[in-house]
Amino acid sequence: MTTSMEIIYTKRFSKQYEKLSPKLKLKVDETIDVFGNNPLDPELRNHALKGYLAGQRSIDVTGDVRIIFEQHQQYTLVIMLKVGTHSQLYR
């Protein structure tokens, strides 16, 4: 879908990622690989967020784990903001 996508990871994302189990880190890595190839792949359930998170988007890693990100310039630049469970991210 995209020809070239630059992905930037915030310090917050990196800290949250480091706290994940090795199994979950692997799943996050796989999800980001799928995202890099096709950010609109149906398995990601990529969707816009509302309310205080308006302007950000979310993709599914597992049933409860999500990645919150911002996309710019039609997915040529993506900023990974947070990773965690639904309850950790949406409070």
C-alpha positions as CSV (number, residue, x, y, z in Angstrom):
1,M,0.0,0.0,0.0
2,T,2.6,2.5,1.0
3,T,5.9,2.9,-0.8
4,S,7.9,4.1,2.2
5,M,6.9,4.4,5.8
6,E,9.0,5.9,8.5
7,I,8.1,4.7,12.0
8,I,9.2,6.7,15.1
9,Y,8.8,5.3,18.6
10,T,8.3,7.7,21.5
11,K,10.2,7.3,24.7
12,R,6.9,6.3,26.4
13,F,6.2,3.6,23.8
14,S,9.7,2.2,24.3
15,K,9.4,2.1,28.1
16,Q,6.0,0.4,27.9
17,Y,7.4,-2.1,25.3
18,E,10.3,-3.0,27.5
19,K,7.9,-4.0,30.4
20,L,6.1,-6.5,28.1
21,S,6.7,-10.2,28.3
22,P,9.0,-11.7,25.7
23,K,5.9,-13.4,24.1
24,L,4.0,-10.1,23.9
25,K,7.1,-8.3,22.5
26,L,7.2,-10.8,19.7
27,K,3.5,-10.3,19.0
28,V,4.0,-6.5,19.0
29,D,6.9,-6.9,16.6
30,E,4.8,-9.1,14.3
31,T,1.9,-6.6,14.4
32,I,4.2,-3.7,13.5
33,D,5.6,-5.8,10.5
34,V,2.1,-6.3,9.2
35,F,1.3,-2.6,9.8
36,G,4.5,-1.6,7.9
37,N,3.4,-3.7,4.9
38,N,-0.3,-2.6,5.0
39,P,-1.5,-0.3,7.7
40,L,-5.1,-1.0,6.7
41,D,-4.8,-4.8,7.0
42,P,-8.2,-6.0,8.4
43,E,-6.5,-8.1,11.1
44,L,-5.1,-4.9,12.7
45,R,-8.6,-3.3,13.2
46,N,-7.0,0.1,12.5
47,H,-9.4,2.8,13.7
48,A,-9.6,6.4,14.7
49,L,-10.0,7.3,18.3
50,K,-12.5,9.8,19.8
51,G,-12.8,12.1,22.7
52,Y,-9.6,13.1,24.4
53,L,-7.6,10.8,22.0
54,A,-9.1,12.4,18.9
55,G,-6.4,12.6,16.2
56,Q,-4.8,9.4,17.2
57,R,-5.4,5.9,15.9
58,S,-5.3,2.4,17.4
59,I,-4.4,-1.1,16.1
60,D,-4.9,-4.5,17.8
61,V,-2.0,-6.6,18.9
62,T,-4.1,-9.2,20.8
63,G,-7.6,-9.2,22.1
64,D,-6.7,-6.7,24.8
65,V,-3.4,-5.2,23.8
66,R,-3.3,-2.2,21.6
67,I,-0.9,0.2,20.0
68,I,-1.9,3.9,19.9
69,F,-0.2,6.0,17.1
70,E,-0.4,9.1,15.0
71,Q,-0.2,8.9,11.2
72,H,1.0,11.8,9.1
73,Q,1.2,12.3,5.3
74,Q,-0.9,9.3,4.4
75,Y,1.2,6.8,6.4
76,T,4.6,8.0,5.2
77,L,5.3,9.0,8.8
78,V,3.9,7.1,11.8
79,I,4.6,7.9,15.5
80,M,4.0,5.0,17.8
81,L,2.8,6.6,21.1
82,K,1.8,3.9,23.5
83,V,1.4,0.1,23.8
84,G,-0.5,-1.7,26.5
85,T,-3.8,-3.3,27.5
86,H,-7.1,-1.6,26.9
87,S,-7.4,-0.6,30.6
88,Q,-3.9,0.8,30.7
89,L,-4.3,3.0,27.6
90,Y,-7.9,4.2,27.9
91,R,-8.3,5.7,31.4
